[in-house]
Amino acid sequence: MQIAILEDDVALNISIKNILSQEGYKVDSYFDGEELFNSNKKYDLYILDIKTPKISGLELIKYYEKVIIISSNITEKNVQEAYKKGAIDFIKKPFFKEELIHKIKNLLPNKIFIKDYEFDIKAQTLKKENNVIQLSKSETKFLSLFVEKDLITTQEIFDTIEKKDNSLYIFISRLKKKTNLNFKNIKREGYKLL
């Protein structure tokens, strides 16, 4: 799943991105509304601050389907306007990371398909016909990287799961045997799901 963050506070933006990346989500950061609007990229979820440079998060809500507003500027008027324009949730700053993760998991689909498998992120399982494979948290995060694309850079993997070079090779080899999924190492690029 891909998530866009619009937040002009650089430290908070990076913090949110790191939190969500560790949960296995693909996250792009934006620091002003115009940058996000002009990107023309489609995301599964948008996390928008209300007050952002050039175009405010409040103005952008109407262009996107799933929007969570994050703001310290909580007034009845802002909340009403955000929901009226289509926001589906509101989080007041400062917030706990568990609060953010919980809300996102409730909004995004749990079951998706990778190749011929049904991948249930919440249950941490991979299912093909009647064969159910139980996954660890690290394996679930790793597989989540391949939901939107087949080739994942080594750095993206390191950012998502805590593995060193040698242990990453062992981790992927074991996962290959466990799932029968074919992860191929592409030299100096990363891993591809064939």
C-alpha positions as CSV (number, residue, x, y, z in Angstrom):
1,M,0.0,0.0,0.0
2,Q,1.2,3.5,-0.9
3,I,0.8,6.5,1.4
4,A,1.4,10.2,0.8
5,I,2.3,12.5,3.7
6,L,1.8,16.2,3.3
7,E,3.5,17.9,6.3
8,D,5.7,21.0,6.2
9,D,7.4,20.3,9.5
10,V,10.4,18.4,8.2
11,A,11.2,16.5,11.4
12,L,7.6,15.3,11.9
13,N,7.2,14.4,8.2
14,I,10.4,12.2,8.4
15,S,9.2,10.7,11.7
16,I,5.8,9.7,10.3
17,K,7.5,8.3,7.2
18,N,9.9,6.2,9.3
19,I,7.0,4.9,11.5
20,L,4.9,3.8,8.5
21,S,7.9,2.4,6.5
22,Q,8.7,0.2,9.5
23,E,5.1,-1.2,9.3
24,G,5.7,-2.2,5.7
25,Y,4.0,0.7,3.9
26,K,5.5,2.6,0.9
27,V,5.5,6.2,1.8
28,D,6.3,9.4,-0.1
29,S,6.8,12.7,1.7
30,Y,5.6,16.1,0.5
31,F,6.3,19.4,2.2
32,D,4.0,21.8,0.3
33,G,0.5,21.2,-1.2
34,E,1.5,22.2,-4.7
35,E,4.3,19.6,-4.8
36,L,1.7,16.9,-3.9
37,F,-0.9,18.1,-6.3
38,N,1.5,18.4,-9.2
39,S,2.9,14.9,-8.6
40,N,-0.2,13.4,-10.3
41,K,0.6,10.1,-8.3
42,K,-2.2,8.0,-7.0
43,Y,-2.0,6.7,-3.4
44,D,-4.1,4.4,-1.3
45,L,-4.1,6.9,1.5
46,Y,-3.3,10.6,2.0
47,I,-2.2,12.0,5.4
48,L,-2.6,15.8,5.1
49,D,-1.7,18.6,7.5
50,I,-4.3,21.5,7.3
51,K,-1.8,24.4,7.1
52,T,0.8,23.8,4.4
53,P,2.6,26.2,2.0
54,K,1.2,27.0,-1.4
55,I,-1.9,24.8,-1.3
56,S,-3.3,23.8,2.1
57,G,-4.2,20.3,3.0
58,L,-7.8,21.4,3.6
59,E,-8.0,22.6,-0.1
60,L,-6.6,19.3,-1.4
61,I,-9.1,16.9,0.4
62,K,-11.6,17.1,-2.4
63,Y,-9.2,15.7,-4.9
64,Y,-8.4,12.4,-3.1
65,E,-10.5,9.5,-1.9
66,K,-9.0,8.4,1.5
67,V,-7.7,11.3,3.6
68,I,-6.7,11.5,7.2
69,I,-6.2,15.1,8.5
70,I,-3.4,15.7,11.0
71,S,-3.4,19.1,12.7
72,S,-2.7,21.0,15.9
73,N,-5.2,23.6,14.7
74,I,-8.3,21.8,15.9
75,T,-11.4,24.0,15.7
76,E,-15.0,23.0,15.2
77,K,-15.0,24.9,11.9
78,N,-11.9,23.1,10.6
79,V,-13.2,19.7,11.6
80,Q,-16.6,20.3,10.0
81,E,-15.0,21.6,6.8
82,A,-12.6,18.7,6.6
83,Y,-15.3,16.1,6.9
84,K,-17.6,18.1,4.6
85,K,-14.9,18.0,1.9
86,G,-14.4,14.2,2.3
87,A,-11.8,13.5,5.0
88,I,-12.4,10.2,6.7
89,D,-10.5,10.8,9.9
90,F,-8.9,13.5,12.0
91,I,-5.9,13.2,14.3
92,K,-4.8,16.0,16.7
93,K,-1.1,16.7,17.0
94,P,0.8,15.6,19.0
95,F,-0.3,12.0,18.7
96,F,1.0,8.6,19.6
97,K,2.4,6.5,16.8
98,E,0.2,3.6,17.9
99,E,-2.9,5.8,17.3
100,L,-1.7,6.6,13.7
101,I,-0.9,3.0,12.9
102,H,-4.2,1.7,14.3
103,K,-6.3,4.2,12.3
104,I,-4.4,3.4,9.1
105,K,-4.8,-0.4,9.5
106,N,-8.5,0.1,9.9
107,L,-8.7,2.1,6.7
108,L,-6.6,0.1,4.3
109,P,-7.5,-3.4,3.0
110,N,-6.0,-6.3,4.9
111,K,-6.2,-8.9,2.1
112,I,-4.4,-8.4,-1.1
113,F,-3.0,-10.8,-3.8
114,I,0.6,-11.5,-4.6
115,K,1.1,-13.8,-7.6
116,D,-1.3,-16.7,-6.9
117,Y,-1.4,-16.1,-3.2
118,E,-3.9,-14.3,-0.9
119,F,-1.8,-12.2,1.4
120,D,-3.5,-11.2,4.7
121,I,-1.4,-8.5,6.3
122,K,-3.4,-8.3,9.6
123,A,-3.4,-12.1,10.1
124,Q,0.2,-12.4,8.8
125,T,-0.7,-15.3,6.5
126,L,-0.1,-16.3,3.0
127,K,-2.7,-18.6,1.5
128,K,-2.8,-20.6,-1.7
129,E,-5.9,-22.8,-2.1
130,N,-6.1,-24.6,1.2
131,N,-2.4,-24.2,2.1
132,V,-2.0,-21.4,4.8
133,I,1.5,-20.2,5.6
134,Q,1.9,-18.3,8.9
135,L,4.4,-15.4,8.6
136,S,6.5,-13.6,11.1
137,K,6.2,-9.8,11.5
138,S,9.4,-9.3,9.5
139,E,8.2,-11.6,6.7
140,T,4.9,-9.8,6.6
141,K,6.7,-6.4,6.3
142,F,9.0,-7.8,3.6
143,L,6.2,-9.2,1.5
144,S,4.3,-5.9,1.9
145,L,7.0,-4.2,-0.1
146,F,6.1,-6.3,-3.2
147,V,2.4,-5.4,-3.2
148,E,2.8,-2.5,-5.6
149,K,6.0,-3.4,-7.5
150,D,8.2,-6.4,-8.2
151,L,11.6,-4.9,-7.8
152,I,12.6,-3.6,-4.3
153,T,15.9,-1.9,-3.6
154,T,18.1,-3.4,-0.9
155,Q,17.9,0.0,0.9
156,E,14.1,-0.2,1.0
157,I,14.4,-3.6,2.6
158,F,16.9,-2.4,5.2
159,D,14.6,0.6,5.9
160,T,11.7,-1.8,6.5
161,I,13.2,-4.8,8.3
162,E,16.2,-4.8,10.6
163,K,18.6,-7.1,8.8
164,K,22.3,-6.9,8.0
165,D,23.7,-7.9,4.6
166,N,24.5,-11.5,5.5
167,S,21.4,-12.1,7.6
168,L,19.2,-10.6,4.8
169,Y,20.4,-13.3,2.4
170,I,19.6,-16.1,5.0
171,F,16.2,-14.4,5.7
172,I,15.2,-14.4,2.0
173,S,16.5,-17.9,1.4
174,R,14.4,-19.2,4.2
175,L,11.3,-17.3,3.1
176,K,11.8,-18.7,-0.5
177,K,11.6,-22.3,0.9
178,K,8.7,-21.4,3.2
179,T,6.5,-19.8,0.6
180,N,7.8,-21.1,-2.8
181,L,7.9,-17.5,-4.0
182,N,10.8,-16.7,-6.2
183,F,12.8,-13.7,-5.0
184,K,15.7,-13.0,-7.3
185,N,18.7,-10.9,-6.4
186,I,19.4,-8.3,-9.1
187,K,23.0,-7.2,-8.7
188,R,23.4,-3.6,-7.4
189,E,19.7,-3.1,-7.6
190,G,17.8,-5.2,-5.1
191,Y,15.4,-8.1,-5.1
192,K,12.7,-8.9,-7.7
193,L,9.6,-11.1,-7.2
194,L,9.4,-13.3,-10.3
